[in-house]
Amino acid sequence: MLMQLAFVVLIAGALVATLSYYRRARSGGSPLPQAESGTLYVTGVSPRPDAPGEQYVTLTGSISGPSVVAHEVYGRFAWDTNQWPSAGDQIPVVYPAGKPDRWQLGHPGARPYFGSRGQNPTN
């Protein structure tokens, strides 16, 4: 009997927590952490393939931003071979505050030479 009562209390608590989280999210309470903008300084690029069109490229480099200085990262992207990146390029990136390992290219639609698909690094 005591076990059944504990189980009912546990289920009721989970339901209350879920409903309160849902209401808070709908009302705009507790915003998610803001993304920070930074710059990826490219130090390494995979060789450009001979095939035309979008191909995969692996980039290595260091991200610098408001809360990060020279954080080493890498990522793989679909990239147009006509606009292949090179070492020394500086590319705008965004990342969650304090988590530069979860970086993404900043505003991929605004700069078409960043590729049109597959913008997320495969970590």
Contacts in CASP RR format, 6 or more apart in sequence:
PFRMAT RR
TARGET T0000
AUTHOR 0000-0000-0000
METHOD contacts of the structure
MODEL  1
MLMQLAFVVLIAGALVATLSYYRRARSGGSPLPQAESGTLYVTGVSPRPD
APGEQYVTLTGSISGPSVVAHEVYGRFAWDTNQWPSAGDQIPVVYPAGKP
DRWQLGHPGARPYFGSRGQNPTN
24 30 0 8 1.000
33 96 0 8 1.000
33 97 0 8 1.000
34 97 0 8 1.000
35 94 0 8 1.000
35 95 0 8 1.000
35 96 0 8 1.000
35 97 0 8 1.000
36 65 0 8 1.000
36 66 0 8 1.000
36 67 0 8 1.000
36 68 0 8 1.000
36 94 0 8 1.000
36 95 0 8 1.000
36 96 0 8 1.000
36 97 0 8 1.000
36 98 0 8 1.000
37 65 0 8 1.000
37 66 0 8 1.000
37 92 0 8 1.000
37 93 0 8 1.000
37 94 0 8 1.000
37 106 0 8 1.000
38 63 0 8 1.000
38 64 0 8 1.000
38 65 0 8 1.000
38 66 0 8 1.000
38 68 0 8 1.000
38 92 0 8 1.000
38 93 0 8 1.000
38 94 0 8 1.000
38 95 0 8 1.000
39 63 0 8 1.000
39 64 0 8 1.000
39 65 0 8 1.000
39 90 0 8 1.000
39 91 0 8 1.000
39 92 0 8 1.000
39 93 0 8 1.000
40 59 0 8 1.000
40 61 0 8 1.000
40 62 0 8 1.000
40 63 0 8 1.000
40 73 0 8 1.000
40 90 0 8 1.000
40 91 0 8 1.000
40 92 0 8 1.000
40 93 0 8 1.000
40 103 0 8 1.000
41 61 0 8 1.000
41 62 0 8 1.000
41 63 0 8 1.000
41 64 0 8 1.000
41 88 0 8 1.000
41 89 0 8 1.000
41 90 0 8 1.000
42 59 0 8 1.000
42 60 0 8 1.000
42 61 0 8 1.000
42 85 0 8 1.000
42 86 0 8 1.000
42 87 0 8 1.000
42 88 0 8 1.000
42 89 0 8 1.000
42 90 0 8 1.000
42 91 0 8 1.000
43 60 0 8 1.000
43 61 0 8 1.000
43 62 0 8 1.000
43 87 0 8 1.000
43 88 0 8 1.000
44 59 0 8 1.000
44 60 0 8 1.000
44 61 0 8 1.000
44 87 0 8 1.000
45 57 0 8 1.000
45 58 0 8 1.000
45 59 0 8 1.000
45 60 0 8 1.000
45 84 0 8 1.000
45 85 0 8 1.000
45 86 0 8 1.000
45 87 0 8 1.000
46 56 0 8 1.000
46 57 0 8 1.000
46 58 0 8 1.000
46 59 0 8 1.000
48 55 0 8 1.000
48 57 0 8 1.000
48 81 0 8 1.000
48 84 0 8 1.000
49 55 0 8 1.000
49 81 0 8 1.000
51 81 0 8 1.000
52 81 0 8 1.000
52 82 0 8 1.000
53 80 0 8 1.000
53 81 0 8 1.000
53 82 0 8 1.000
54 78 0 8 1.000
54 79 0 8 1.000
54 80 0 8 1.000
54 81 0 8 1.000
54 115 0 8 1.000
54 116 0 8 1.000
54 117 0 8 1.000
55 78 0 8 1.000
55 79 0 8 1.000
55 81 0 8 1.000
56 76 0 8 1.000
56 77 0 8 1.000
56 78 0 8 1.000
56 79 0 8 1.000
57 76 0 8 1.000
57 77 0 8 1.000
57 78 0 8 1.000
57 79 0 8 1.000
57 84 0 8 1.000
57 85 0 8 1.000
58 74 0 8 1.000
58 75 0 8 1.000
58 76 0 8 1.000
59 74 0 8 1.000
59 75 0 8 1.000
59 76 0 8 1.000
59 77 0 8 1.000
59 85 0 8 1.000
59 91 0 8 1.000
60 72 0 8 1.000
60 73 0 8 1.000
60 74 0 8 1.000
60 75 0 8 1.000
61 72 0 8 1.000
61 73 0 8 1.000
61 74 0 8 1.000
62 70 0 8 1.000
62 71 0 8 1.000
62 72 0 8 1.000
62 73 0 8 1.000
63 70 0 8 1.000
63 71 0 8 1.000
63 73 0 8 1.000
63 93 0 8 1.000
63 95 0 8 1.000
63 100 0 8 1.000
63 103 0 8 1.000
64 70 0 8 1.000
64 71 0 8 1.000
67 97 0 8 1.000
67 98 0 8 1.000
68 95 0 8 1.000
68 98 0 8 1.000
68 100 0 8 1.000
71 100 0 8 1.000
71 101 0 8 1.000
73 100 0 8 1.000
73 101 0 8 1.000
73 103 0 8 1.000
73 121 0 8 1.000
74 121 0 8 1.000
75 121 0 8 1.000
75 122 0 8 1.000
75 123 0 8 1.000
76 121 0 8 1.000
76 122 0 8 1.000
77 105 0 8 1.000
77 114 0 8 1.000
77 115 0 8 1.000
77 118 0 8 1.000
77 119 0 8 1.000
77 121 0 8 1.000
78 115 0 8 1.000
78 116 0 8 1.000
78 117 0 8 1.000
78 118 0 8 1.000
78 119 0 8 1.000
79 85 0 8 1.000
79 114 0 8 1.000
79 115 0 8 1.000
80 113 0 8 1.000
80 115 0 8 1.000
80 116 0 8 1.000
83 113 0 8 1.000
83 115 0 8 1.000
85 91 0 8 1.000
91 105 0 8 1.000
91 106 0 8 1.000
91 114 0 8 1.000
92 105 0 8 1.000
92 106 0 8 1.000
92 107 0 8 1.000
92 111 0 8 1.000
93 103 0 8 1.000
93 104 0 8 1.000
93 105 0 8 1.000
93 106 0 8 1.000
94 103 0 8 1.000
94 104 0 8 1.000
94 105 0 8 1.000
94 106 0 8 1.000
94 107 0 8 1.000
95 101 0 8 1.000
95 102 0 8 1.000
95 103 0 8 1.000
95 104 0 8 1.000
96 102 0 8 1.000
101 123 0 8 1.000
102 123 0 8 1.000
103 121 0 8 1.000
104 119 0 8 1.000
104 120 0 8 1.000
104 121 0 8 1.000
105 114 0 8 1.000
105 119 0 8 1.000
108 114 0 8 1.000
108 115 0 8 1.000
108 116 0 8 1.000
108 119 0 8 1.000
END
